[in-house]
Amino acid sequence: MSRGVWNHPKTWIDSTTVETFLSWSEPEQQKLFKEIGKLSTALKDCTDPLKDPTLKRFRPTSYHGAIDVDDIYEYRLSGLTRVVARVKPKWVLMLTITLSHGHDLMRILLKVHRETIAAFSPPEE
């Protein structure tokens, strides 16, 4: 099984994340890109967004409380970096990323854009 992966355009990268990212050294930035790539690949091919062995290193958990939408999970990257994604059988929607464990901002972004998150359907190819 291979899913398509998309980023939510209004929630994936916010100004706080950009500001933090730009303050990092180039090696730190490259490390983040690699980690996001590994997570995306694992999500594309996983059999279960919580239990698949390829996701174990990201310590996945269900992400509840921010919005009433099914199939939302949190993945831990190195340090304080967290990614929240919606994983469906045929697609993955990367919702938010925080580089500083800033869950308050993540919840706000998810709540403000909950309707487009719930209604997301991948573009026809």
N, C-alpha and C positions, 0 to 999 in steps of 0.2 A: 504494500500500500504506500502510495506517495501522495502527499497533500500539497496543494499550492500554499504559499506563505505570503501574506500581505501585511502591511503596516497600516494602522488606522491613522489617516492624515491629520486629524485634529488632536489626537492624544499621544501619539508615539513619541514625538520629540517636542518638549516644551522649552521655554526660554531658560528656565532654571537648569534644566539638564544640559542645554547647550553651553551655558556659562560655566558650569562645573567641568564639562568635558574639555572646553578650551583651556581651562586652567591646568589640565593634566599634561604631563610630558608626552612626547610622541610615542615612546615605548608603551606607556600606559594606555594611550589611545588605541594603538595597534593591538594590544592585548585584549581590550574590550571588543574591538571589531571581530577578532578571532573567536572570542567566547560567544558572541551573538551568532556568528556563523555556525558554530558547533551546536548551539541550542536550536537554531532554525533547522539544521539538517536532522537533528534527532527528532524534533517535532514533526517534520515532514514524513519520516519513516516509522515512527513509533506505533506500536499496537495499542498502547494505553497511555494517556497523558500523565498518569500518576505512577504507574507500576512498571513501565517498560525499563529494562536494565540500562538502555542507552541514556536515560534521563536521570539515573540515580545520582550522578555527580552534581546535578542542579537542585537536588532535594525538593522535588515538587510537592505542592500542597494545593488543595482547593482554595479558591479565593472567594470568600463570602462577605456579604454585608455592604459592599460598595454599591452594587446595583443588582436588581433582580433578573439576572440573565444566567442561563445554564452554561456549563462547560468552560468556566473561567478558572485559570490556574496561575499560581505564582511559582517562579523559578528563581533560584539564587545563583548568582554568578559570583565572582571573587569579591572579597571585601564586602562593602555594603550595597553592592549593585543588585537590584531586583528587577525582574521582568514579569509582567502580567500579560497573559495571552488567552484568547478564546480558541479552544481546539475542538473542531468538529470532524466528523469522519472524512470529509473531502477537502477541508481547508483549515488553515491556521491564520488567525488575525492577531498580530502582535499589537497589544493595546497600549501599554505604558512601560516606561523604564525609569528607574530612579538610580542615580549613582551614589546617593547618600542615605538610602533607606528612608526616603521621604514619603511615607505612606499617605500623609494628609493630602499632599498635592495630587498623588495618584488617585485617591478616592474622589477628590473634587473633579478632576478631569473625567473620570468614569461616569460620575453622576451627571455632569453637564452634557455629556455626549451619549448617554445611555440609549436614546432612541436610535441613533445611527449604528451603535454597536449591536443592538438587538436586531436591527433590520439588515445588517450586512449580508450581502451575497456577493461572492467573487465575480469579477467581470467574466463575460463569456470569452472563450479563447477561440 
